[in-house]
Amino acid sequence: MYRVIGIVQLIVGSLLFFVLFFGIAFIINMLVRQTWIVTLVYPIIIIIIVGNYSFFEYFTQPNNAFPAVIDIFTKMTLVEAINLIFGFIGTIVAGMVMRALRKSGYQMF
């Protein structure tokens, strides 16, 4: 029973992360006209979300903040890692879709 719940959680979580970051990346790409900006910023966003430190503490206390984030990433479960990977894939697909739309003549703002 628990194995089925884990598989369902993996599928639903991966799909949610993909759709969420695809949508965010698509909107930001459309507004700022920089196709790959969200894909480049995605690791920073994930570090801020996953880490227990505020954004400014990564600059004021890097000796404490970055080892803590690395520790969190090394203790991450496979389901969590797959979800983050699917979010990254969502940003890449959004960039590819945006490039294809612009190539087809759509100017998006």
N, CA, C and O atoms as CSV, one atom per row, in Angstrom:
chain,resi,resn,atom,element,x,y,z
A,1,MET,N,N,0.829,-1.204,0.000
A,1,MET,CA,C,0.000,0.000,0.000
A,1,MET,C,C,0.867,1.258,0.000
A,1,MET,O,O,0.599,2.205,-0.740
A,2,TYR,N,N,1.912,1.260,0.840
A,2,TYR,CA,C,2.761,2.440,0.922
A,2,TYR,C,C,3.560,2.649,-0.363
A,2,TYR,O,O,3.866,3.783,-0.732
A,3,ARG,N,N,3.893,1.563,-1.034
A,3,ARG,CA,C,4.634,1.668,-2.284
A,3,ARG,C,C,3.772,2.328,-3.368
A,3,ARG,O,O,4.273,3.139,-4.147
A,4,VAL,N,N,2.490,1.987,-3.418
A,4,VAL,CA,C,1.578,2.587,-4.392
A,4,VAL,C,C,1.414,4.070,-4.109
A,4,VAL,O,O,1.388,4.880,-5.036
A,5,ILE,N,N,1.303,4.433,-2.835
A,5,ILE,CA,C,1.176,5.843,-2.469
A,5,ILE,C,C,2.430,6.597,-2.888
A,5,ILE,O,O,2.334,7.726,-3.367
A,6,GLY,N,N,3.606,5.993,-2.715
A,6,GLY,CA,C,4.853,6.638,-3.115
A,6,GLY,C,C,4.932,6.850,-4.611
A,6,GLY,O,O,5.403,7.892,-5.067
A,7,ILE,N,N,4.475,5.875,-5.380
A,7,ILE,CA,C,4.503,6.004,-6.839
A,7,ILE,C,C,3.526,7.080,-7.299
A,7,ILE,O,O,3.846,7.875,-8.182
A,8,VAL,N,N,2.352,7.105,-6.710
A,8,VAL,CA,C,1.360,8.132,-7.060
A,8,VAL,C,C,1.888,9.504,-6.671
A,8,VAL,O,O,1.735,10.468,-7.421
A,9,GLN,N,N,2.503,9.593,-5.509
A,9,GLN,CA,C,3.075,10.858,-5.058
A,9,GLN,C,C,4.180,11.314,-6.008
A,9,GLN,O,O,4.288,12.505,-6.299
A,10,LEU,N,N,4.988,10.399,-6.486
A,10,LEU,CA,C,6.045,10.728,-7.439
A,10,LEU,C,C,5.461,11.261,-8.740
A,10,LEU,O,O,5.922,12.279,-9.256
A,11,ILE,N,N,4.461,10.589,-9.267
A,11,ILE,CA,C,3.864,10.995,-10.545
A,11,ILE,C,C,3.177,12.351,-10.418
A,11,ILE,O,O,3.386,13.240,-11.244
A,12,VAL,N,N,2.358,12.503,-9.383
A,12,VAL,CA,C,1.626,13.764,-9.203
A,12,VAL,C,C,2.583,14.911,-8.898
A,12,VAL,O,O,2.438,16.004,-9.445
A,13,GLY,N,N,3.559,14.667,-8.030
A,13,GLY,CA,C,4.523,15.714,-7.685
A,13,GLY,C,C,5.350,16.140,-8.879
A,13,GLY,O,O,5.570,17.333,-9.089
A,14,SER,N,N,5.812,15.179,-9.664
A,14,SER,CA,C,6.610,15.497,-10.843
A,14,SER,C,C,5.800,16.304,-11.849
A,14,SER,O,O,6.292,17.280,-12.416
A,15,LEU,N,N,4.559,15.891,-12.066
A,15,LEU,CA,C,3.694,16.617,-12.988
A,15,LEU,C,C,3.427,18.041,-12.491
A,15,LEU,O,O,3.437,18.988,-13.278
A,16,LEU,N,N,3.190,18.188,-11.199
A,16,LEU,CA,C,2.946,19.518,-10.638
A,16,LEU,C,C,4.167,20.417,-10.771
A,16,LEU,O,O,4.040,21.577,-11.163
A,17,PHE,N,N,5.342,19.901,-10.452
A,17,PHE,CA,C,6.550,20.707,-10.584
A,17,PHE,C,C,6.795,21.097,-12.036
A,17,PHE,O,O,7.172,22.234,-12.319
A,18,PHE,N,N,6.582,20.153,-12.964
A,18,PHE,CA,C,6.767,20.449,-14.382
A,18,PHE,C,C,5.833,21.567,-14.820
A,18,PHE,O,O,6.272,22.545,-15.425
A,19,VAL,N,N,4.546,21.425,-14.515
A,19,VAL,CA,C,3.549,22.414,-14.947
A,19,VAL,C,C,3.780,23.755,-14.256
A,19,VAL,O,O,3.669,24.804,-14.892
A,20,LEU,N,N,4.095,23.734,-12.976
A,20,LEU,CA,C,4.319,24.973,-12.233
A,20,LEU,C,C,5.481,25.763,-12.814
A,20,LEU,O,O,5.342,26.952,-13.101
A,21,PHE,N,N,6.613,25.120,-12.988
A,21,PHE,CA,C,7.773,25.849,-13.491
A,21,PHE,C,C,7.684,26.123,-14.987
A,21,PHE,O,O,8.268,27.096,-15.464
A,22,PHE,N,N,6.968,25.292,-15.737
A,22,PHE,CA,C,6.714,25.617,-17.139
A,22,PHE,C,C,5.919,26.917,-17.214
A,22,PHE,O,O,6.268,27.813,-17.982
A,23,GLY,N,N,4.855,27.025,-16.423
A,23,GLY,CA,C,4.021,28.224,-16.441
A,23,GLY,C,C,4.771,29.461,-15.991
A,23,GLY,O,O,4.676,30.514,-16.620
A,24,ILE,N,N,5.518,29.336,-14.901
A,24,ILE,CA,C,6.284,30.480,-14.402
A,24,ILE,C,C,7.320,30.911,-15.435
A,24,ILE,O,O,7.464,32.100,-15.721
A,25,ALA,N,N,8.038,29.940,-15.990
A,25,ALA,CA,C,9.070,30.265,-16.976
A,25,ALA,C,C,8.462,30.872,-18.234
A,25,ALA,O,O,9.022,31.809,-18.802
A,26,PHE,N,N,7.331,30.351,-18.669
A,26,PHE,CA,C,6.690,30.873,-19.870
A,26,PHE,C,C,6.279,32.331,-19.677
A,26,PHE,O,O,6.514,33.170,-20.547
A,27,ILE,N,N,5.671,32.622,-18.543
A,27,ILE,CA,C,5.229,34.000,-18.278
A,27,ILE,C,C,6.415,34.943,-18.153
A,27,ILE,O,O,6.398,36.037,-18.718
A,28,ILE,N,N,7.441,34.535,-17.423
A,28,ILE,CA,C,8.606,35.411,-17.264
A,28,ILE,C,C,9.329,35.585,-18.591
A,28,ILE,O,O,9.772,36.688,-18.909
A,29,ASN,N,N,9.456,34.516,-19.371
A,29,ASN,CA,C,10.084,34.640,-20.694
A,29,ASN,C,C,9.298,35.581,-21.588
A,29,ASN,O,O,9.877,36.336,-22.370
A,30,MET,N,N,7.993,35.536,-21.471
A,30,MET,CA,C,7.152,36.387,-22.289
A,30,MET,C,C,7.304,37.856,-21.871
A,30,MET,O,O,7.302,38.747,-22.721
A,31,LEU,N,N,7.433,38.103,-20.585
A,31,LEU,CA,C,7.503,39.479,-20.098
A,31,LEU,C,C,8.871,40.120,-20.299
A,31,LEU,O,O,8.954,41.286,-20.686
A,32,VAL,N,N,9.934,39.384,-20.045
A,32,VAL,CA,C,11.263,39.989,-20.117
A,32,VAL,C,C,11.980,39.723,-21.432
A,32,VAL,O,O,13.052,40.278,-21.674
A,33,ARG,N,N,11.404,38.883,-22.284
A,33,ARG,CA,C,11.950,38.569,-23.602
A,33,ARG,C,C,13.362,37.990,-23.533
A,33,ARG,O,O,14.171,38.206,-24.435
A,34,GLN,N,N,13.648,37.267,-22.479
A,34,GLN,CA,C,14.907,36.545,-22.332
A,34,GLN,C,C,14.557,35.074,-22.221
A,34,GLN,O,O,14.075,34.638,-21.176
A,35,THR,N,N,14.782,34.313,-23.252
A,35,THR,CA,C,14.252,32.964,-23.361
A,35,THR,C,C,14.748,32.031,-22.267
A,35,THR,O,O,13.961,31.236,-21.751
A,36,TRP,N,N,15.997,32.094,-21.899
A,36,TRP,CA,C,16.548,31.103,-20.970
A,36,TRP,C,C,16.798,31.657,-19.578
A,36,TRP,O,O,17.507,31.021,-18.798
A,37,ILE,N,N,16.249,32.809,-19.232
A,37,ILE,CA,C,16.541,33.438,-17.943
A,37,ILE,C,C,16.080,32.573,-16.765
A,37,ILE,O,O,16.810,32.451,-15.781
A,38,VAL,N,N,14.918,31.985,-16.840
A,38,VAL,CA,C,14.405,31.185,-15.719
A,38,VAL,C,C,15.192,29.887,-15.590
A,38,VAL,O,O,15.398,29.402,-14.477
A,39,THR,N,N,15.627,29.324,-16.691
A,39,THR,CA,C,16.433,28.109,-16.642
A,39,THR,C,C,17.767,28.398,-15.957
A,39,THR,O,O,18.275,27.555,-15.218
A,40,LEU,N,N,18.327,29.556,-16.190
A,40,LEU,CA,C,19.580,29.915,-15.546
A,40,LEU,C,C,19.396,30.257,-14.070
A,40,LEU,O,O,20.292,30.010,-13.262
A,41,VAL,N,N,18.255,30.818,-13.715
A,41,VAL,CA,C,17.995,31.234,-12.334
A,41,VAL,C,C,17.403,30.093,-11.501
A,41,VAL,O,O,17.375,30.187,-10.274
A,42,TYR,N,N,16.936,29.029,-12.135
A,42,TYR,CA,C,16.282,27.921,-11.436
A,42,TYR,C,C,17.113,27.347,-10.286
A,42,TYR,O,O,16.564,27.141,-9.204
A,43,PRO,N,N,18.408,27.079,-10.466
A,43,PRO,CA,C,19.162,26.551,-9.319
A,43,PRO,C,C,19.191,27.498,-8.125
A,43,PRO,O,O,19.157,27.053,-6.978
A,44,ILE,N,N,19.253,28.795,-8.388
A,44,ILE,CA,C,19.251,29.767,-7.297
A,44,ILE,C,C,17.907,29.752,-6.580
A,44,ILE,O,O,17.852,29.819,-5.352
A,45,ILE,N,N,16.827,29.665,-7.345
A,45,ILE,CA,C,15.484,29.604,-6.750
A,45,ILE,C,C,15.356,28.366,-5.868
A,45,ILE,O,O,14.818,28.447,-4.763
A,46,ILE,N,N,15.837,27.234,-6.339
A,46,ILE,CA,C,15.737,25.992,-5.574
A,46,ILE,C,C,16.587,26.065,-4.318
A,46,ILE,O,O,16.160,25.591,-3.265
A,47,ILE,N,N,17.775,26.643,-4.396
A,47,ILE,CA,C,18.618,26.779,-3.209
A,47,ILE,C,C,17.923,27.637,-2.164
A,47,ILE,O,O,17.980,27.331,-0.973
A,48,ILE,N,N,17.272,28.700,-2.594
A,48,ILE,CA,C,16.567,29.576,-1.649
A,48,ILE,C,C,15.358,28.859,-1.044
A,48,ILE,O,O,15.087,29.002,0.148
A,49,ILE,N,N,14.632,28.089,-1.862
A,49,ILE,CA,C,13.453,27.379,-1.360
A,49,ILE,C,C,13.846,26.263,-0.397
A,49,ILE,O,O,13.243,26.114,0.666
A,50,VAL,N,N,14.851,25.484,-0.767
A,50,VAL,CA,C,15.228,24.308,0.015
A,50,VAL,C,C,15.994,24.694,1.272
A,50,VAL,O,O,15.807,24.080,2.322
A,51,GLY,N,N,16.849,25.698,1.180
A,51,GLY,CA,C,17.693,26.080,2.303
A,51,GLY,C,C,16.920,26.695,3.452
A,51,GLY,O,O,15.812,27.203,3.278
A,52,ASN,N,N,17.521,26.639,4.623
A,52,ASN,CA,C,16.903,27.195,5.830
A,52,ASN,C,C,17.372,28.612,6.115
A,52,ASN,O,O,17.086,29.156,7.182
A,53,TYR,N,N,18.073,29.202,5.196
A,53,TYR,CA,C,18.614,30.543,5.384
A,53,TYR,C,C,17.865,31.537,4.504
A,53,TYR,O,O,17.274,31.167,3.490
A,54,SER,N,N,17.900,32.802,4.906
A,54,SER,CA,C,17.282,33.830,4.083
A,54,SER,C,C,18.216,34.157,2.911
A,54,SER,O,O,19.381,33.758,2.903
A,55,PHE,N,N,17.696,34.876,1.942
A,55,PHE,CA,C,18.458,35.206,0.742
A,55,PHE,C,C,19.750,35.936,1.084
A,55,PHE,O,O,20.795,35.649,0.501
A,56,PHE,N,N,19.690,36.870,2.018
A,56,PHE,CA,C,20.858,37.687,2.351
A,56,PHE,C,C,21.903,36.924,3.152
A,56,PHE,O,O,23.083,37.275,3.124
A,57,GLU,N,N,21.482,35.886,3.866
A,57,GLU,CA,C,22.442,35.107,4.647
A,57,GLU,C,C,23.378,34.296,3.763
A,57,GLU,O,O,24.453,33.897,4.213
A,58,TYR,N,N,22.996,34.046,2.523
A,58,TYR,CA,C,23.910,33.378,1.604
A,58,TYR,C,C,25.085,34.280,1.241
A,58,TYR,O,O,26.131,33.789,0.819
A,59,PHE,N,N,24.925,35.593,1.401
A,59,PHE,CA,C,26.005,36.530,1.143
A,59,PHE,C,C,26.733,36.934,2.408
A,59,PHE,O,O,27.944,37.154,2.383
A,60,THR,N,N,25.998,37.038,3.534
A,60,THR,CA,C,26.625,37.466,4.785
A,60,THR,C,C,27.244,36.306,5.559
A,60,THR,O,O,28.216,36.510,6.285
A,61,GLN,N,N,26.701,35.081,5.420
A,61,GLN,CA,C,27.223,33.909,6.128
A,61,GLN,C,C,27.409,32.730,5.170
A,61,GLN,O,O,26.830,31.668,5.397
A,62,PRO,N,N,28.194,32.889,4.116
A,62,PRO,CA,C,28.309,31.796,3.145
A,62,PRO,C,C,28.966,30.541,3.716
A,62,PRO,O,O,28.698,29.437,3.241
A,63,ASN,N,N,29.819,30.693,4.724
A,63,ASN,CA,C,30.472,29.523,5.319
A,63,ASN,C,C,29.488,28.620,6.043
A,63,ASN,O,O,29.744,27.425,6.188
A,64,ASN,N,N,28.379,29.160,6.497
A,64,ASN,CA,C,27.349,28.357,7.174
A,64,ASN,C,C,26.241,27.929,6.215
A,64,ASN,O,O,25.748,26.803,6.283
A,65,ALA,N,N,25.862,28.830,5.334
A,65,ALA,CA,C,24.680,28.600,4.492
A,65,ALA,C,C,24.909,27.531,3.427
A,65,ALA,O,O,24.093,26.620,3.284
A,66,PHE,N,N,25.991,27.627,2.689
A,66,PHE,CA,C,26.197,26.694,1.576
A,66,PHE,C,C,26.463,25.255,2.022
A,66,PHE,O,O,25.935,24.332,1.402
A,67,PRO,N,N,27.258,25.025,3.070
A,67,PRO,CA,C,27.372,23.629,3.541
A,67,PRO,C,C,26.047,23.054,4.030
A,67,PRO,O,O,25.797,21.858,3.879
A,68,ALA,N,N,25.202,23.891,4.609
A,68,ALA,CA,C,23.887,23.417,5.068
A,68,ALA,C,C,23.014,23.031,3.877
A,68,ALA,O,O,22.294,22.034,3.934
A,69,VAL,N,N,23.071,23.805,2.808
A,69,VAL,CA,C,22.285,23.486,1.613
A,69,VAL,C,C,22.817,22.210,0.957
A,69,VAL,O,O,22.037,21.365,0.517
A,70,ILE,N,N,24.126,22.072,0.893
A,70,ILE,CA,C,24.708,20.850,0.327
A,70,ILE,C,C,24.295,19.640,1.150
A,70,ILE,O,O,24.012,18.577,0.598
A,71,ASP,N,N,24.260,19.795,2.462
A,71,ASP,CA,C,23.821,18.714,3.342
A,71,ASP,C,C,22.360,18.349,3.081
A,71,ASP,O,O,22.006,17.170,3.073
A,72,ILE,N,N,21.525,19.341,2.871
A,72,ILE,CA,C,20.109,19.090,2.567
A,72,ILE,C,C,19.977,18.348,1.239
A,72,ILE,O,O,19.185,17.413,1.125
A,73,PHE,N,N,20.749,18.763,0.239
A,73,PHE,CA,C,20.679,18.094,-1.065
A,73,PHE,C,C,21.179,16.652,-0.998
A,73,PHE,O,O,20.650,15.783,-1.691
A,74,THR,N,N,22.179,16.395,-0.181
A,74,THR,CA,C,22.689,15.021,-0.089
A,74,THR,C,C,21.741,14.108,0.679
A,74,THR,O,O,21.754,12.894,0.474
A,75,LYS,N,N,20.921,14.672,1.556
A,75,LYS,CA,C,19.952,13.877,2.313
A,75,LYS,C,C,18.578,13.815,1.645
A,75,LYS,O,O,17.638,13.248,2.201
A,76,MET,N,N,18.467,14.392,0.468
A,76,MET,CA,C,17.198,14.438,-0.245
A,76,MET,C,C,16.817,13.038,-0.737
A,76,MET,O,O,17.673,12.261,-1.159
A,77,THR,N,N,15.529,12.735,-0.676
A,77,THR,CA,C,15.071,11.439,-1.176
A,77,THR,C,C,15.002,11.456,-2.698
A,77,THR,O,O,15.066,12.515,-3.322
A,78,LEU,N,N,14.874,10.284,-3.278
A,78,LEU,CA,C,14.813,10.161,-4.729
A,78,LEU,C,C,13.582,10.871,-5.295
A,78,LEU,O,O,13.656,11.503,-6.349
A,79,VAL,N,N,12.456,10.764,-4.597
A,79,VAL,CA,C,11.223,11.417,-5.060
A,79,VAL,C,C,11.406,12.934,-5.088
A,79,VAL,O,O,10.990,13.586,-6.045
A,80,GLU,N,N,12.017,13.498,-4.058
A,80,GLU,CA,C,12.246,14.941,-4.028
A,80,GLU,C,C,13.186,15.373,-5.150
A,80,GLU,O,O,12.957,16.394,-5.798
A,81,ALA,N,N,14.241,14.596,-5.376
A,81,ALA,CA,C,15.188,14.934,-6.436
A,81,ALA,C,C,14.527,14.859,-7.810
A,81,ALA,O,O,14.761,15.721,-8.657
A,82,ILE,N,N,13.710,13.846,-8.033
A,82,ILE,CA,C,13.014,13.719,-9.321
A,82,ILE,C,C,12.053,14.884,-9.522
A,82,ILE,O,O,11.930,15.397,-10.634
A,83,ASN,N,N,11.372,15.305,-8.463
A,83,ASN,CA,C,10.473,16.453,-8.574
A,83,ASN,C,C,11.239,17.707,-8.979
A,83,ASN,O,O,10.775,18.462,-9.834
A,84,LEU,N,N,12.404,17.940,-8.378
A,84,LEU,CA,C,13.198,19.115,-8.732
A,84,LEU,C,C,13.712,19.021,-10.161
A,84,LEU,O,O,13.774,20.028,-10.866
A,85,ILE,N,N,14.075,17.835,-10.587
A,85,ILE,CA,C,14.533,17.649,-11.966
A,85,ILE,C,C,13.403,17.938,-12.949
A,85,ILE,O,O,13.628,18.559,-13.988
A,86,PHE,N,N,12.186,17.489,-12.625
A,86,PHE,CA,C,11.055,17.763,-13.515
A,86,PHE,C,C,10.737,19.258,-13.558
A,86,PHE,O,O,10.308,19.760,-14.597
A,87,GLY,N,N,10.939,19.977,-12.454
A,87,GLY,CA,C,10.779,21.429,-12.486
A,87,GLY,C,C,11.776,22.077,-13.427
A,87,GLY,O,O,11.437,22.997,-14.171
A,88,PHE,N,N,13.020,21.585,-13.389
A,88,PHE,CA,C,14.052,22.106,-14.294
A,88,PHE,C,C,13.717,21.788,-15.742
A,88,PHE,O,O,13.901,22.626,-16.625
A,89,ILE,N,N,13.229,20.584,-15.987
A,89,ILE,CA,C,12.816,20.210,-17.339
A,89,ILE,C,C,11.678,21.112,-17.806
A,89,ILE,O,O,11.619,21.470,-18.982
A,90,GLY,N,N,10.771,21.483,-16.899
A,90,GLY,CA,C,9.680,22.402,-17.243
A,90,GLY,C,C,10.193,23.753,-17.705
A,90,GLY,O,O,9.638,24.342,-18.633
A,91,THR,N,N,11.255,24.256,-17.065
A,91,THR,CA,C,11.811,25.543,-17.496
A,91,THR,C,C,12.469,25.425,-18.868
A,91,THR,O,O,12.402,26.351,-19.676
A,92,ILE,N,N,13.104,24.285,-19.126
A,92,ILE,CA,C,13.739,24.076,-20.429
A,92,ILE,C,C,12.689,23.975,-21.534
A,92,ILE,O,O,12.844,24.569,-22.601
A,93,VAL,N,N,11.626,23.225,-21.274
A,93,VAL,CA,C,10.566,23.079,-22.279
A,93,VAL,C,C,9.888,24.427,-22.537
A,93,VAL,O,O,9.529,24.732,-23.675
A,94,ALA,N,N,9.712,25.229,-21.493
A,94,ALA,CA,C,9.117,26.557,-21.687
A,94,ALA,C,C,9.997,27.421,-22.581
A,94,ALA,O,O,9.486,28.159,-23.423
A,95,GLY,N,N,11.310,27.337,-22.410
A,95,GLY,CA,C,12.223,28.082,-23.278
A,95,GLY,C,C,12.143,27.611,-24.720
A,95,GLY,O,O,12.168,28.418,-25.649
A,96,MET,N,N,12.046,26.289,-24.900
A,96,MET,CA,C,11.947,25.749,-26.259
A,96,MET,C,C,10.630,26.153,-26.915
A,96,MET,O,O,10.607,26.489,-28.100
A,97,VAL,N,N,9.539,26.124,-26.162
A,97,VAL,CA,C,8.237,26.533,-26.697
A,97,VAL,C,C,8.254,28.017,-27.051
A,97,VAL,O,O,7.730,28.424,-28.088
A,98,MET,N,N,8.853,28.812,-26.188
A,98,MET,CA,C,8.914,30.253,-26.453
A,98,MET,C,C,9.728,30.536,-27.707
A,98,MET,O,O,9.344,31.384,-28.511
A,99,ARG,N,N,10.837,29.844,-27.884
A,99,ARG,CA,C,11.642,30.027,-29.098
A,99,ARG,C,C,10.863,29.616,-30.338
A,99,ARG,O,O,10.915,30.296,-31.363
A,100,ALA,N,N,10.139,28.500,-30.246
A,100,ALA,CA,C,9.348,28.028,-31.393
A,100,ALA,C,C,8.235,29.016,-31.724
A,100,ALA,O,O,7.964,29.274,-32.896
A,101,LEU,N,N,7.593,29.568,-30.707
A,101,LEU,CA,C,6.524,30.540,-30.954
A,101,LEU,C,C,7.075,31.818,-31.582
A,101,LEU,O,O,6.476,32.371,-32.505
A,102,ARG,N,N,8.211,32.281,-31.081
A,102,ARG,CA,C,8.803,33.493,-31.661
A,102,ARG,C,C,9.263,33.245,-33.093
A,102,ARG,O,O,9.151,34.126,-33.945
A,103,LYS,N,N,9.776,32.055,-33.358
A,103,LYS,CA,C,10.211,31.705,-34.707
A,103,LYS,C,C,9.017,31.638,-35.661
A,103,LYS,O,O,9.150,31.930,-36.850
A,104,SER,N,N,7.850,31.251,-35.136
A,104,SER,CA,C,6.633,31.159,-35.944
A,104,SER,C,C,5.985,32.515,-36.181
A,104,SER,O,O,5.024,32.615,-36.943
A,105,GLY,N,N,6.498,33.556,-35.539
A,105,GLY,CA,C,5.976,34.891,-35.793
A,105,GLY,C,C,5.187,35.498,-34.661
A,105,GLY,O,O,4.760,36.647,-34.775
A,106,TYR,N,N,4.973,34.787,-33.575
A,106,TYR,CA,C,4.274,35.354,-32.421
A,106,TYR,C,C,5.231,36.230,-31.634
A,106,TYR,O,O,6.338,35.807,-31.301
A,107,GLN,N,N,4.811,37.443,-31.338
A,107,GLN,CA,C,5.718,38.394,-30.693
A,107,GLN,C,C,5.523,38.544,-29.188
A,107,GLN,O,O,6.345,39.219,-28.567
A,108,MET,N,N,4.532,37.988,-28.569
A,108,MET,CA,C,4.358,37.953,-27.105
A,108,MET,C,C,4.752,39.240,-26.396
A,108,MET,O,O,5.806,39.277,-25.761
A,109,PHE,N,N,4.007,40.220,-26.472
A,109,PHE,CA,C,4.250,41.522,-25.847
A,109,PHE,C,C,5.427,42.170,-26.483
A,109,PHE,O,O,5.802,43.278,-26.103
